[in-house]
Amino acid sequence: MRGFEMIDLLCVVEACRRDPAVGNFISMAEGVEELRVLTGDFVSSDHAVANALSTVALARGCAVLFDEQAGAEIPF
């Protein structure tokens, strides 16, 4: 696992934040994929990525929707 740059986390949270008219929240399924594409990190676990994103999202006043599918991560 590696640490994530704060600017990357902030960019993903802002990009994935839903319109306040439907509720100020971020989907972790979308956020995890966006952060992976932005950083090129396809090695860190979904759990580690979602944990980093949710910490920033909550600090920014967003609710967090943990909508990853169970078993979606395939261990090597």
LOTOR-794174 format. One record per residue (C-alpha): x, y, z; residue number from 1; residue in one letter. Coordinates in nm, 3 decimals. Each point is the difference from the previous one (the first is absolute). Example, Ala and Ser with C-alpha at 12.3 -4.5 7.8 and 13.67 -1.06 7.14 Angstrom:
    east   north      up resi resn
   1.230  -0.450   0.780    1    A
   0.137   0.344  -0.066    2    S
This chain:
    east   north      up resi resn
   0.000   0.000   0.000    1    M
   0.119   0.349  -0.067    2    R
  -0.106   0.338   0.128    3    G
  -0.206   0.224  -0.224    4    F
   0.069   0.365  -0.073    5    E
  -0.256   0.229   0.163    6    M
  -0.051   0.194  -0.323    7    I
  -0.095  -0.323  -0.181    8    D
  -0.248  -0.092   0.273    9    L
  -0.154   0.349  -0.004   10    L
  -0.030  -0.001  -0.380   11    C
  -0.178  -0.335   0.000   12    V
  -0.236   0.098   0.282   13    V
  -0.094   0.321  -0.179   14    E
  -0.036  -0.173  -0.338   15    A
  -0.218  -0.280   0.138   16    C
  -0.212   0.204   0.241   17    R
  -0.368  -0.017  -0.088   18    R
  -0.204   0.312  -0.052   19    D
  -0.121   0.134   0.337   20    P
  -0.354  -0.005  -0.141   21    A
   0.007  -0.382   0.022   22    V
   0.211  -0.013   0.313   23    G
   0.360   0.094   0.063   24    N
   0.163  -0.343  -0.026   25    F
   0.272  -0.192  -0.178   26    I
  -0.022  -0.352  -0.137   27    S
   0.304  -0.206   0.101   28    M
  -0.039  -0.223  -0.306   29    A
   0.045   0.302  -0.224   30    E
   0.260   0.167   0.221   31    G
   0.223  -0.306   0.025   32    V
   0.007  -0.041  -0.376   33    E
   0.064   0.370  -0.058   34    E
   0.290   0.006   0.246   35    L
   0.151  -0.311  -0.159   36    R
  -0.013   0.160  -0.345   37    V
   0.135   0.333   0.126   38    L
   0.293  -0.149   0.192   39    T
   0.065  -0.314  -0.201   40    G
  -0.017  -0.200   0.324   41    D
  -0.162  -0.331  -0.082   42    F
   0.184  -0.183   0.280   43    V
  -0.147   0.147   0.320   44    S
  -0.300  -0.184   0.139   45    S
  -0.349   0.139  -0.055   46    D
  -0.027   0.028   0.377   47    H
   0.311   0.221   0.028   48    A
  -0.112   0.225  -0.286   49    V
  -0.356   0.032   0.135   50    A
   0.133   0.073   0.349   51    N
   0.221   0.283  -0.126   52    A
  -0.280   0.146  -0.212   53    L
  -0.266  -0.027   0.269   54    S
   0.218   0.182   0.253   55    T
   0.035   0.296  -0.237   56    V
  -0.365  -0.012  -0.111   57    A
  -0.126   0.006   0.359   58    L
   0.232   0.291   0.082   59    A
  -0.147   0.185  -0.301   60    R
  -0.355  -0.054   0.130   61    G
  -0.100  -0.281  -0.235   62    C
  -0.190  -0.309   0.096   63    A
   0.172  -0.317  -0.121   64    V
  -0.179  -0.278  -0.185   65    L
   0.195  -0.326   0.026   66    F
  -0.145  -0.164  -0.310   67    D
   0.284  -0.232  -0.103   68    E
  -0.116  -0.349  -0.082   69    Q
   0.111  -0.267   0.245   70    A
   0.255  -0.228  -0.157   71    G
   0.081   0.241  -0.281   72    A
   0.366   0.006   0.099   73    E
   0.180  -0.309  -0.129   74    I
   0.300  -0.104   0.211   75    P
   0.313  -0.105  -0.187   76    F
